[in-house]
Amino acid sequence: MFHFRTTLFALLATTFSLHVAAQPAATDKVKVKVRISGDQDADARIMPYSIIRSSPTSIMMLRSPEFDVRAFTKLTPRLDLYDREKLTYIRSMEPVMQRLHQEKLLLEDLVLFNKKPMLVARGGGDQEVVLYTQYVDPHLTKQPPAFDRLCSFPVQVKEHRAVIVQAGSATREPWYTAFSPDSTRMLIHSPELKDTDDGGAFILLAMVNKDLTVEWQHILRLSDKYNRTEALDVEIDNNGTAFLLVKNRFKGREIKGDIVNFEVMLHKVNANDITETPFPFDAGYYPTGGILQTLTDGRVACVGIYAQVEGRKLLGNFIAFLHADSASMGFPQLMPFSGEGDLNEELAEEEVVNEKEEKKEEEDATKAEQKDKKRMNANTDVIAILPRVNGGFYLVNEVNYSAVYTNMQSGRRDQRFYHGPVQARCFEKDGTEKWSTIFRRWTVSGSPILGRVFPAEFNDQLYLFLWDSEEMAERRKEGLRIAPKHAGSPYSAYTVFDEKGGYRTKAVLKNDSDEDFISGWNLVRTGRDEYIALGTEKLVSGKFLPVRIDFIKETKK
């Protein structure tokens, strides 16, 4: 196996150090201020899919019923505007998706491109897929112009639709966007699509410059040996090369024993061609997934978890480097797990505890209430790589999976999402691990946007925004096992780690009379020390409102 090379890590350290501030003073004290909008004027039933800072004073949200994790059928897409400082609702606007005497467009995303809000939409007839864009007034004070045609693909599309159209499943899967570090280029790409004639799978990609000129577009054809292909992450460089990381799931393979039913592959796409790049691991080892990070020297770093085929045991994190000028990937540098805890033990422990609880439930239940659980989409992987001030970095890994419960009497299916222990790792600039800590917790919900972990770095400290509960906090304190059943009555909190890997946790959005929750897909950076997140009033239903997170450094004299 391959191990650290100090010279390569020195390059990574140099790259990261350009993004962070100077070494903080020992007397600095950090205050974390978390607020949720209390405005009751907005119709906030639909979950926002995209959040941007549309102007220095405003936050804009795209709400689409098709991307909500609940089945809305009569509501339409809408743009909402909030005051950035006060988080008060200002106004709304419904995009006009029906083109004059033509087909109705499908809204895909709200982005900030050329420093202006823009909608990305899709249309087309039976023989093509057409992409459209439309600039939007940053204050929503006037109707936008008509959608402009961007490009078309000569394909017939059969879209993947959710099998379970209820809590936890959107009506359809959206298209995605990514931006170059200098913000001069935007990549638009589809999820996996199927040809209506032969059933062949493909992904559509288009690279657009700041003049809204399409520099290139491609159809990435996928092998028929795959049952499903998932886009894990995508990054593009300033020269217009895209790096698409995917997980391909094989047909006819069940996860039994030492059988791995997927492979992780990277596709490098530019104006000339598409290059498929496998990971150069030794036989018997494989990556479980990964994320991509564009570096200031033009390279792209791929970070993930690697495992061995025998026993499918997770061994540690890896990092590999890619460059637009190279057709291959550099040898992965390995960071074996060490220190406190083991992610394999955390997942196995949950299985043992949960199996006992489910067996007890079955014994107590009537025949009509008995359920069958099928675990699927196990995805224990790295969720963030964050720079430190000295050229080192933090890695954050999370245990998570989803499961489908089937009522044996009625046949009704229910999908649930599990988010488990989080492993935080701190590395020096030479690749030496400084500390590794596992924060034990579990959350269970019927929605993929509830219970997720949101990492952030401030003042050279790692922060994790997540859900906790009094019962889990007490069990951590006593060193007891924690399983999903211990989630109890959850609340939002943040955990901050010190220089030795110790941590403290503080509840947020919680008072004597009410509790709100941080939810959504990620944190959106809207200022140097400021983030906007999604918040929800209830676990199952209610309103989805903006949450503002401010890091405030107080220096003692």
FENNORSUL-V730021 format. One record per residue. N is the residue number from 1. SS is DSSP state (helix for helix, strand for strand, loop for the rest). Layout:
N,SS  N,SS
//
This chain:
1,loop  2,loop  3,loop  4,loop  5,loop  6,helix  7,helix  8,helix  9,helix  10,helix  11,helix  12,helix  13,helix  14,helix  15,helix  16,helix  17,helix  18,loop  19,loop  20,loop  21,loop  22,loop  23,loop  24,loop  25,loop  26,loop  27,loop  28,strand  29,strand  30,strand  31,strand  32,strand  33,strand  34,strand  35,strand  36,strand  37,loop  38,loop  39,loop  40,loop  41,loop  42,loop  43,loop  44,loop  45,loop  46,loop  47,loop  48,strand  49,strand  50,strand  51,strand  52,strand  53,strand  54,strand  55,strand  56,loop  57,loop  58,strand  59,strand  60,strand  61,strand  62,strand  63,strand  64,loop  65,helix  66,helix  67,helix  68,loop  69,loop  70,loop  71,loop  72,loop  73,loop  74,loop  75,loop  76,loop  77,loop  78,strand  79,strand  80,strand  81,strand  82,strand  83,strand  84,loop  85,loop  86,loop  87,loop  88,loop  89,strand  90,strand  91,strand  92,strand  93,strand  94,loop  95,loop  96,loop  97,loop  98,strand  99,loop  100,loop  101,loop  102,loop  103,loop  104,strand  105,loop  106,strand  107,strand  108,strand  109,strand  110,strand  111,strand  112,strand  113,strand  114,loop  115,loop  116,strand  117,strand  118,strand  119,strand  120,strand  121,strand  122,strand  123,strand  124,loop  125,loop  126,loop  127,loop  128,loop  129,strand  130,strand  131,strand  132,strand  133,strand  134,strand  135,strand  136,loop  137,loop  138,loop  139,loop  140,loop  141,loop  142,loop  143,loop  144,loop  145,loop  146,loop  147,loop  148,strand  149,strand  150,strand  151,strand  152,strand  153,strand  154,loop  155,loop  156,loop  157,strand  158,strand  159,loop  160,loop  161,strand  162,loop  163,loop  164,loop  165,loop  166,loop  167,loop  168,loop  169,loop  170,loop  171,loop  172,strand  173,loop  174,loop  175,loop  176,strand  177,strand  178,strand  179,strand  180,loop  181,loop  182,loop  183,loop  184,loop  185,strand  186,strand  187,strand  188,strand  189,strand  190,loop  191,loop  192,loop  193,strand  194,strand  195,strand  196,loop  197,loop  198,loop  199,loop  200,loop  201,strand  202,strand  203,strand  204,strand  205,strand  206,strand  207,strand  208,strand  209,strand  210,loop  211,loop  212,loop  213,loop  214,strand  215,strand  216,strand  217,strand  218,strand  219,strand  220,strand  221,strand  222,loop  223,loop  224,loop  225,loop  226,strand  227,strand  228,strand  229,strand  230,strand  231,strand  232,strand  233,strand  234,strand  235,strand  236,strand  237,loop  238,loop  239,loop  240,loop  241,loop  242,strand  243,strand  244,strand  245,strand  246,strand  247,strand  248,strand  249,strand  250,strand  251,loop  252,loop  253,loop  254,loop  255,loop  256,loop  257,loop  258,loop  259,loop  260,loop  261,loop  262,strand  263,strand  264,strand  265,strand  266,strand  267,strand  268,strand  269,strand  270,loop  271,loop  272,loop  273,loop  274,strand  275,strand  276,strand  277,strand  278,loop  279,loop  280,loop  281,loop  282,loop  283,loop  284,loop  285,strand  286,strand  287,strand  288,loop  289,loop  290,loop  291,strand  292,strand  293,strand  294,strand  295,loop  296,loop  297,loop  298,loop  299,loop  300,strand  301,strand  302,strand  303,strand  304,strand  305,strand  306,strand  307,strand  308,strand  309,loop  310,helix  311,helix  312,helix  313,strand  314,strand  315,strand  316,strand  317,strand  318,strand  319,strand  320,strand  321,strand  322,strand  323,loop  324,loop  325,loop  326,loop  327,loop  328,loop  329,loop  330,loop  331,loop  332,loop  333,strand  334,strand  335,strand  336,strand  337,loop  338,loop  339,loop  340,loop  341,loop  342,loop  343,helix  344,helix  345,helix  346,helix  347,helix  348,helix  349,helix  350,helix  351,helix  352,helix  353,helix  354,helix  355,helix  356,helix  357,helix  358,helix  359,helix  360,helix  361,helix  362,helix  363,helix  364,helix  365,loop  366,loop  367,helix  368,helix  369,helix  370,loop  371,strand  372,strand  373,strand  374,strand  375,strand  376,strand  377,loop  378,loop  379,loop  380,loop  381,strand  382,strand  383,strand  384,strand  385,strand  386,strand  387,strand  388,loop  389,loop  390,loop  391,loop  392,loop  393,strand  394,strand  395,strand  396,strand  397,strand  398,strand  399,strand  400,strand  401,strand  402,strand  403,strand  404,strand  405,strand  406,strand  407,strand  408,loop  409,loop  410,loop  411,loop  412,loop  413,strand  414,strand  415,strand  416,strand  417,strand  418,strand  419,strand  420,strand  421,strand  422,strand  423,strand  424,strand  425,strand  426,strand  427,strand  428,loop  429,loop  430,loop  431,loop  432,loop  433,strand  434,strand  435,strand  436,strand  437,strand  438,strand  439,strand  440,loop  441,loop  442,loop  443,strand  444,strand  445,strand  446,loop  447,loop  448,loop  449,loop  450,loop  451,loop  452,loop  453,loop  454,strand  455,strand  456,strand  457,strand  458,strand  459,loop  460,loop  461,strand  462,strand  463,strand  464,strand  465,strand  466,strand  467,strand  468,strand  469,loop  470,helix  471,helix  472,helix  473,helix  474,helix  475,helix  476,helix  477,helix  478,helix  479,loop  480,loop  481,loop  482,loop  483,loop  484,helix  485,helix  486,helix  487,helix  488,loop  489,loop  490,loop  491,strand  492,strand  493,strand  494,strand  495,strand  496,strand  497,strand  498,loop  499,loop  500,loop  501,loop  502,loop  503,strand  504,strand  505,strand  506,strand  507,strand  508,loop  509,loop  510,strand  511,loop  512,loop  513,loop  514,loop  515,strand  516,loop  517,strand  518,strand  519,strand  520,strand  521,strand  522,strand  523,strand  524,strand  525,strand  526,strand  527,strand  528,loop  529,loop  530,strand  531,strand  532,strand  533,strand  534,strand  535,strand  536,strand  537,loop  538,loop  539,loop  540,loop  541,loop  542,loop  543,loop  544,strand  545,strand  546,strand  547,strand  548,strand  549,strand  550,strand  551,strand  552,strand  553,strand  554,strand  555,strand  556,loop  557,loop
//
